[in-house]
Amino acid sequence: MSIVKIAFLGTFLLLAPPCWGQVATVSGVAEAIERADVFVGELDEAGAPGCALGVLDLDTRSWVYQGAYGLADIEHDIANTPDLVFGVASVTKQFTAAAVALAAHQGYFSLGDDIRAYVPEIPDYGAPITIRDLIHHTNGLRDIGRLILLTGKMRRYLGQDSRVGLLARQRATNFPAGTDYRYGNSDYLLLAELIERTSGQAFADYVEENIFRPLGMKDSYFGTATRGKDGRALPYSYTQEKWRGEEWLPEAPGDWGPAGLMTRLDDFAKWTANLFADESRLAGGAELTRMLRANGRLRDGSPVPYGFGLRLLRYRGLKTIGHSGSGYGYKAHTVIFPDRALGVFGFCNNGIYAQPVVMGLADIFLDLASDGQADPKEPAITLSPAQLKDFTGVYRENELRLPMIVESRGNGLLVTGDASPSIFEPVAMSRFRNKQNLIIEFEGRSEAGARFFIQKQGRKYGAGRFERVERLSLAKRQIAEYAGDYYSPEVDATYRFSVEGGKLMARILEKEPRSISPFTFEPLIEDEFVAIPDRLVIRFTRERGGALTGLVLTYQFGWITDVEFYRVQP
């Protein structure tokens, strides 16, 4: 068993603490530590990688708990420990946003400036995209990571210049800047580019000088190759029933900004403590750190659930500030409960999302029942198979053309089309909830059953309203009409569509090895096909006479919408 558990109460930072209440009594903390030890021990698996975990008391600037499980290096049987460095992927964004705030404080630019004043190759989309729009994900830019996948040529886009060039090829945005909020990575790529063009420093050097060094974050840096493997947990993922190292792709400096940060728990605790300190060690002081924690806003003044690289949400009635990260075998999740002066962090090297582990640990130290328990104010009820059948069928969100397939399973509904299938139990005649406390509610009546459902609580895609559709059934000869080559100047790639086994298949021509796999599409409605496992929808376009002219593609919950392809070969 490769488990390291460190439980202690000890101050590690010399910062003036705010006047918040203690996390718990000493006896309560001791009990939580015992429960955490059992929880961490149950996560360990022989010969597998794992995570480093920490629970931070923001009042005393001390660790309440640290632990680790799994292997940092499978080949050499080296265990994970809380002292090791991990990649934290998109958790990087809060450091990028802070660097931009510092650069604005230093007078390099103003946050309300049009980004094209500094990166003029980005097209004019009509509505100006400000630096604030980039910070708060209100810019509408298509996601750079998904665009690269669609090119089929990942090695072509390892550098920052090539990625900015790919963004410059885009002829449209997902929505006009300032009118909506949608998370992505293109904005933070451009923020890193902005730092370099205005400060004259490499992005990593600027962050080192202005954030890491003032805070004493001596073991934080960008890129796995910067300091080699010493002191670092190596990244893995589980494929084909074995663990595979994930350092096969060459170093990608273009990731720095949206991701790329390597750090360890003690360093991250210094950053977190400073974020909530009365006296900040960063230029701009406490006024700047308060700004980092504030919600962004749309042009109409509506708040969005995102600050400066930080998600601002609620968890079981408690305010939270934090972020997740996922990339190339590293996973991370960090969450701060400001009203309870508690931070819970998990850095993992097992390719598995860290969020369930971190939130399980948070439940222990917040003394909450395990997440996913039924809300006592809204207990589950029992519906008959005939009643459940009224809700089954295929539903489609109009804005992003996303489908959800609803099937009856026991005393509930299996909903497929999200990041993973989920069982929703009935809590009222037309109201259903899953274990993550997401709620959907069916409304309207038709001969086929409910006409639509609305995502009432939790994750929303587009408008969050899914209309019932009759799924189209096409014969092989009808599907063959769509076969041919389609080229997109926006991703500079040609897709070849063919009919195989009665289904429409798409392959990227001249793609690199280990690039994106072929897509298998099924018809949804007229001229519209969906690849549900890939969360990809294509809608074919026709000229006035009915001949096919091309298609538009929407990918991964609207991270990319309506990329245009032209038919080049029937």
C-alpha positions in Angstrom: 0.0 0.0 0.0 1.4 3.4 -1.0 -0.3 5.7 1.4 1.2 8.8 3.0 -0.9 10.5 5.7 0.1 13.6 7.6 -2.3 15.1 10.0 -1.3 18.2 12.0 -2.1 21.6 13.1 0.8 24.0 12.4 1.2 27.5 11.1 3.4 27.7 8.0 2.8 31.3 6.8 3.6 34.6 8.5 0.6 36.6 7.3 -1.9 38.4 9.5 -5.0 36.2 9.6 -8.4 37.7 9.2 -10.9 37.6 12.1 -12.9 34.6 11.0 -14.2 31.8 13.2 -12.2 28.6 13.7 -12.9 25.6 11.4 -13.8 23.4 14.3 -12.9 22.5 17.9 -9.7 20.5 18.4 -11.7 17.4 19.2 -13.8 17.9 16.1 -10.7 18.2 14.0 -9.2 15.1 15.5 -12.3 13.1 14.6 -12.3 14.5 11.1 -8.7 13.5 10.7 -9.5 9.9 11.7 -12.3 9.8 9.1 -10.1 11.4 6.5 -7.4 8.7 7.1 -10.0 6.0 6.4 -11.3 7.9 3.4 -7.8 8.3 1.9 -6.9 4.7 2.7 -9.9 3.4 0.8 -8.8 5.2 -2.4 -5.5 3.5 -2.6 -4.9 0.8 -5.2 -1.8 -1.3 -5.5 0.4 -0.4 -8.4 -1.7 2.7 -9.4 -1.0 6.4 -9.3 -3.2 8.7 -7.1 -3.3 12.1 -5.4 -1.9 14.5 -2.9 -4.5 16.1 -0.7 -4.6 19.0 1.8 -7.1 20.8 4.0 -6.1 24.4 4.9 -7.3 26.5 7.9 -7.4 30.0 6.5 -7.7 31.5 10.0 -4.4 30.2 11.2 -2.7 29.7 7.8 -2.0 26.1 8.8 -2.6 22.7 7.4 -5.4 20.8 9.2 -4.7 17.7 7.2 -2.3 16.5 4.5 -2.3 13.1 2.9 -1.4 11.2 -0.3 -2.0 7.9 -1.9 -0.9 6.0 -5.0 2.4 6.1 -6.9 4.3 9.1 -8.2 6.4 6.8 -10.4 5.0 3.4 -11.2 8.2 2.1 -12.9 10.3 2.8 -9.9 7.6 2.2 -7.2 7.9 5.7 -5.7 5.0 6.8 -3.6 3.1 10.1 -3.9 3.6 12.5 -1.0 2.2 16.0 -0.3 5.6 17.5 -1.0 5.7 16.5 -4.7 5.0 18.8 -7.6 1.9 18.1 -9.8 0.5 19.6 -13.0 -2.7 21.5 -12.1 -3.9 22.3 -15.7 -6.7 24.9 -15.7 -6.1 25.8 -12.0 -3.4 27.8 -13.7 -6.0 30.3 -14.9 -6.2 32.2 -11.6 -2.4 32.9 -11.8 -2.7 34.1 -15.4 -5.6 36.4 -14.5 -3.7 37.7 -11.5 -0.7 38.4 -13.7 -3.0 40.4 -16.1 -4.4 42.4 -13.1 -0.9 43.1 -11.9 0.2 44.2 -15.4 -2.8 46.6 -15.6 -1.9 47.9 -12.2 1.6 48.5 -13.5 0.1 50.6 -16.4 0.8 48.3 -19.4 -2.9 48.4 -20.4 -6.4 48.9 -19.0 -8.8 46.0 -18.5 -11.5 47.7 -20.6 -9.2 47.9 -23.7 -10.1 46.1 -26.9 -7.8 43.1 -27.2 -7.2 44.0 -30.9 -5.2 47.0 -29.8 -2.5 44.5 -28.7 -3.3 41.4 -30.8 -4.5 43.0 -34.0 -4.5 39.7 -36.0 -7.7 38.6 -34.1 -10.6 39.4 -36.5 -13.0 42.2 -35.9 -16.2 40.4 -35.0 -18.4 43.5 -34.7 -18.6 43.6 -30.9 -15.2 44.6 -29.3 -13.6 41.9 -27.1 -12.1 43.6 -24.1 -9.4 42.2 -21.8 -12.1 41.8 -19.1 -14.1 39.7 -21.5 -11.1 37.4 -21.8 -10.7 37.1 -18.0 -14.4 36.3 -17.3 -15.1 34.1 -20.3 -17.6 36.5 -21.8 -15.7 36.9 -25.1 -17.4 34.3 -27.3 -14.1 33.0 -28.8 -14.1 29.3 -29.9 -12.0 27.1 -27.6 -8.4 26.7 -28.8 -8.0 23.1 -27.5 -11.1 21.8 -29.3 -10.1 23.7 -32.5 -6.7 21.9 -32.4 -8.4 18.5 -32.0 -10.5 19.3 -35.0 -7.5 20.0 -37.1 -6.1 16.5 -36.4 -2.6 18.0 -36.3 -1.7 18.6 -32.6 2.1 18.9 -33.2 1.5 21.8 -35.6 0.0 23.8 -32.8 2.4 23.3 -29.9 3.6 26.9 -29.8 1.8 30.1 -28.8 2.3 31.8 -32.1 0.7 28.9 -34.1 -2.3 28.8 -31.7 -2.8 32.6 -32.0 -2.7 32.1 -35.7 -5.4 29.4 -35.5 -7.6 31.8 -33.6 -7.0 34.4 -36.2 -8.5 32.0 -38.9 -11.9 31.9 -37.1 -14.5 33.8 -39.1 -17.1 33.9 -36.2 -17.5 33.6 -32.5 -19.8 31.5 -30.4 -21.7 34.7 -29.4 -21.2 38.5 -29.4 -18.7 39.5 -26.7 -20.3 40.6 -23.4 -23.7 39.0 -24.1 -23.1 35.5 -22.6 -20.7 33.4 -20.4 -19.0 30.3 -21.7 -15.9 28.7 -20.3 -12.9 28.1 -22.6 -9.2 28.3 -23.1 -8.6 30.7 -26.0 -9.1 33.7 -23.8 -6.3 32.7 -21.4 -4.0 31.9 -24.3 -4.5 35.5 -25.5 -4.0 36.8 -21.9 -0.6 35.2 -21.8 0.2 36.6 -25.2 -0.9 40.0 -24.0 1.5 39.9 -21.1 4.4 39.0 -23.4 3.6 41.7 -26.0 3.1 44.5 -23.4 5.7 43.7 -20.7 8.5 42.5 -23.0 8.9 39.4 -20.8 8.2 35.8 -21.4 4.9 34.9 -19.7 6.5 32.4 -17.3 9.2 34.9 -16.3 6.6 37.6 -15.6 4.6 35.3 -13.3 7.8 34.1 -11.6 8.9 37.7 -10.9 5.5 39.2 -9.9 3.7 36.3 -8.2 5.9 33.2 -7.3 8.9 35.2 -5.9 6.9 37.6 -3.8 4.9 34.8 -2.3 7.9 32.4 -1.8 6.5 29.8 -4.2 9.9 28.2 -4.8 8.6 25.0 -6.3 6.2 26.5 -8.8 7.0 26.8 -12.5 5.6 26.2 -16.0 6.0 23.1 -18.1 7.1 19.6 -17.2 10.4 19.9 -19.1 11.5 23.0 -17.2 12.9 21.1 -14.2 12.7 17.5 -15.3 11.2 14.7 -13.2 13.0 15.3 -9.9 10.5 16.0 -7.2 7.5 15.6 -9.5 4.7 13.1 -9.7 4.6 11.7 -13.2 1.2 11.8 -15.1 -0.7 8.6 -16.0 -4.0 7.6 -17.5 -5.7 4.2 -17.5 -6.2 2.8 -21.1 -6.7 -0.7 -22.4 -6.6 -2.1 -18.8 -3.2 -0.7 -18.0 -1.6 2.5 -16.8 0.1 4.5 -19.5 2.5 7.4 -19.0 1.2 10.6 -20.5 4.4 12.4 -21.4 4.4 11.2 -25.0 3.4 14.6 -26.4 6.3 17.1 -26.8 6.3 20.1 -24.5 3.6 22.5 -25.5 4.5 26.1 -24.4 1.2 27.2 -26.1 -0.6 25.6 -23.1 0.9 28.2 -20.7 -1.7 30.6 -19.7 -4.8 28.4 -19.9 -2.8 25.7 -18.2 0.8 24.6 -17.7 1.5 25.4 -14.1 3.4 22.9 -12.0 3.1 23.4 -8.2 2.8 21.6 -4.9 0.4 21.9 -2.0 2.6 24.1 0.2 3.1 26.6 -2.6 -0.6 26.6 -3.5 -1.4 27.2 0.2 0.8 30.4 0.2 -1.1 31.7 -2.9 -4.5 30.9 -1.3 -3.6 32.5 2.1 -2.5 35.6 0.3 -5.7 35.7 -1.7 -7.6 36.1 1.6 -5.0 38.1 3.6 -5.8 41.6 4.9 -2.3 42.6 3.7 -1.3 41.1 0.4 2.3 40.6 -0.6 1.5 41.3 -4.3 1.5 44.7 -5.9 -1.9 46.3 -5.7 -2.5 45.0 -2.2 -5.7 43.8 -0.7 -7.7 45.9 -3.3 -6.3 43.7 -6.0 -7.0 40.4 -4.3 -10.6 41.5 -3.6 -11.0 42.2 -7.3 -9.6 38.7 -8.1 -12.5 37.2 -6.1 -15.3 39.3 -7.6 -17.8 38.2 -10.2 -17.4 39.3 -13.8 -20.4 40.9 -15.5 -22.0 41.0 -18.9 -22.6 44.3 -20.7 -26.1 44.5 -19.2 -24.6 44.2 -15.7 -25.7 40.6 -15.1 -23.1 38.7 -13.0 -21.4 35.6 -14.3 -20.1 32.8 -12.0 -16.5 33.5 -12.7 -13.9 36.0 -11.3 -10.3 36.3 -12.2 -9.6 32.6 -13.1 -11.8 31.5 -10.2 -15.2 29.9 -10.3 -17.7 31.5 -7.9 -20.3 28.9 -7.0 -22.2 27.3 -4.2 -21.9 23.9 -2.7 -24.7 22.6 -0.6 -25.7 26.1 0.5 -22.1 27.3 1.1 -20.2 29.9 -1.0 -17.2 28.4 -2.8 -14.3 29.9 -4.7 -12.1 27.5 -6.7 -11.3 25.7 -9.9 -10.6 22.4 -11.5 -7.9 21.3 -13.9 -7.6 18.4 -16.3 -4.9 17.6 -18.8 -2.5 14.9 -20.0 -2.8 12.6 -17.0 -2.8 15.4 -14.3 -6.0 16.3 -12.6 -6.6 19.0 -9.9 -9.5 20.4 -7.9 -9.3 23.3 -5.4 -12.2 24.7 -3.4 -12.3 27.4 -0.8 -15.2 27.9 1.6 -14.7 31.6 2.6 -17.4 31.6 5.2 -15.9 28.6 6.9 -12.3 29.7 6.4 -11.4 26.4 4.9 -9.6 25.4 1.7 -9.5 21.8 0.3 -7.1 20.9 -2.5 -6.3 17.8 -4.5 -3.6 17.3 -7.0 -3.7 13.9 -8.9 -1.5 12.0 -11.4 -4.0 9.3 -12.2 -6.0 10.8 -15.1 -9.2 10.7 -13.0 -11.1 13.8 -12.0 -10.0 15.1 -8.6 -13.3 16.7 -7.8 -15.1 13.8 -6.1 -12.0 13.1 -3.9 -11.7 16.7 -2.9 -15.4 17.2 -2.2 -15.5 14.0 -0.2 -12.7 15.3 2.0 -14.5 18.7 2.2 -17.7 16.9 3.4 -15.6 15.3 6.3 -14.0 18.6 7.5 -17.2 20.6 7.0 -19.1 17.8 8.9 -21.6 17.3 6.1 -23.2 14.1 5.1 -21.8 12.5 1.9 -22.7 14.5 -1.2 -25.5 12.9 -3.2 -27.8 12.1 -0.3 -31.4 12.9 -1.0 -32.5 16.3 0.0 -34.8 15.8 3.1 -37.0 18.7 1.9 -37.6 16.9 -1.5 -37.4 13.1 -1.0 -37.6 10.7 -3.9 -41.1 9.3 -4.8 -42.1 6.2 -6.8 -43.5 6.4 -10.3 -45.0 3.5 -12.3 -43.3 2.3 -15.5 -46.2 3.8 -17.4 -45.7 7.1 -15.8 -42.0 7.1 -16.5 -42.6 6.2 -20.1 -44.3 9.6 -20.7 -40.8 11.2 -20.2 -38.7 8.9 -22.3 -37.6 9.9 -25.8 -35.0 12.2 -27.5 -34.8 15.8 -26.6 -32.8 18.6 -28.3 -31.5 22.0 -27.1 -32.1 24.4 -30.0 -29.3 26.9 -29.5 -26.4 24.4 -29.5 -28.4 21.5 -31.2 -27.4 19.2 -28.3 -29.4 16.0 -27.9 -30.3 14.2 -24.6 -31.7 10.7 -24.8 -34.0 9.9 -21.9 -34.7 6.2 -21.1 -36.5 4.5 -18.2 -34.3 2.7 -15.6 -35.9 1.2 -12.5 -37.6 4.0 -10.6 -35.9 6.7 -12.6 -34.6 8.1 -15.9 -31.3 7.5 -17.6 -30.2 10.7 -19.3 -27.5 10.3 -21.9 -25.8 13.1 -23.8 -24.1 14.9 -21.0 -20.4 14.4 -20.0 -21.5 11.0 -18.7 -24.9 9.2 -18.4 -26.8 9.9 -15.2 -29.7 8.5 -13.4 -32.4 11.0 -12.3 -34.9 10.0 -9.6 -38.4 11.4 -9.4 -39.0 13.9 -6.6 -42.3 15.1 -8.0 -44.5 13.9 -10.9 -42.5 15.8 -13.5 -39.4 16.7 -11.5 -36.2 14.6 -11.4 -32.9 14.9 -9.5 -29.6 13.1 -9.9 -26.9 12.4 -7.2 -25.2 15.6 -8.0 -28.4 17.5 -7.2 -28.9 18.6 -10.7 -32.6 19.0 -11.4 -34.6 18.6 -14.6 -38.3 19.3 -14.9 -40.6 18.1 -17.7 -43.4 20.3 -19.0 -46.1 20.3 -21.7 -48.1 17.3 -23.0 -48.2 15.6 -26.4 -49.3 12.3 -27.8 -45.7 11.1 -27.4 -45.4 12.4 -23.8 -43.8 15.4 -22.3 -42.9 18.1 -24.9 -39.8 19.4 -23.3 -37.7 19.5 -20.2 -35.8 22.4 -18.5 -32.5 22.2 -16.6 -33.9 23.9 -13.5 -30.8 23.6 -11.2 -27.2 22.8 -12.1 -25.4 22.6 -15.4 -27.1 24.4 -18.4 -26.3 24.2 -22.1 -27.5 27.0 -24.3 -30.9 28.0 -23.0 -31.2 24.9 -20.9 -34.5 23.9 -22.6 -34.6 20.6 -24.4 -37.5 20.1 -26.9 -38.8 16.6 -27.7 -37.9 15.5 -31.3 -38.8 12.5 -33.4 -35.5 10.8 -34.2 -35.0 10.4 -37.9 -34.5 7.0 -39.4 -32.5 6.8 -42.6 -31.8 3.9 -44.9 -28.2 3.3 -46.1 -28.8 4.8 -49.5 -30.2 7.9 -47.9 -27.2 8.3 -45.7 -24.9 7.9 -48.7 -26.1 11.2 -50.0 -23.9 12.9 -47.3 -20.7 11.0 -48.3 -17.8 13.0 -49.7 -15.0 15.4 -48.7 -15.7 18.6 -46.7 -13.0 21.3 -46.1 -12.9 23.9 -43.4 -10.6 27.0 -43.9 -11.2 27.8 -40.2 -9.4 24.6 -39.0 -7.5 24.0 -42.3 -8.7 20.3 -42.4 -10.6 18.1 -44.8 -13.1 15.6 -43.4 -14.0 12.5 -45.5 -17.5 11.2 -44.8 -18.4 7.6 -45.8 -21.0 5.0 -45.0 -19.8 2.1 -43.0 -22.1 -0.5 -41.4 -25.1 1.6 -42.2 -23.7 4.6 -40.3 -22.1 7.9 -41.4 -18.3 8.0 -40.5 -16.0 11.0 -40.7 -12.2 10.8 -40.8 -9.7 13.7 -40.9 -7.5 13.4 -43.9 -3.7 13.8 -43.3 -4.1 13.7 -39.6 -1.2 12.9 -37.2 -0.8 9.6 -35.5 -2.6 9.4 -32.1 -4.8 12.3 -33.1 -8.6 12.4 -32.9 -10.4 9.1 -33.7 -12.9 8.8 -36.5 -16.4 10.0 -35.6 -19.5 7.8 -35.9 -22.6 9.8 -36.6 -26.3 8.9 -36.3 -29.2 10.9 -37.8 -31.1 13.1 -35.3 -33.4 15.2 -37.4 -33.4 16.3 -41.1 -29.9 17.0 -42.3 -28.6 16.8 -38.7 -26.4 14.1 -37.3 -24.9 13.5 -33.8 -21.9 11.6 -32.4 -23.1 11.4 -28.8 -19.9 9.9 -27.2 -17.9 12.8 -28.8 -20.6 15.4 -28.0 -20.4 16.6 -31.6 -23.3 17.7 -33.8 -23.2 18.4 -37.6 -25.8 20.1 -39.6 -25.6 19.8 -43.4 -26.4 22.9 -45.5 -28.0 23.0 -48.9 -28.4 25.4 -51.8 -31.8 26.6 -52.8 -32.3 23.7 -55.2 -31.6 21.2 -52.5 -28.0 20.1 -53.4 -25.6 19.7 -50.4 -23.1 22.6 -50.1 -21.4 21.9 -46.8 -22.0 21.6 -43.1 -21.5 23.4 -39.8 -20.1 21.7 -36.8 -20.8 22.3 -33.0 -18.4 20.5 -30.6 -18.5 19.8 -26.9 -21.4 21.6 -25.3 -20.8 24.7 -27.4 -17.1 25.2 -26.7 -17.1 25.5 -30.5 -20.2 26.4 -32.5 -20.9 26.5 -36.2 -17.5 25.9 -37.7 -18.0 26.0 -41.5 -17.0 23.2 -43.9 -17.5 23.4 -47.7 -18.2 20.3 -49.8 -15.2 19.8 -52.2 -15.9 16.3 -53.5 -19.3 14.6 -53.9 
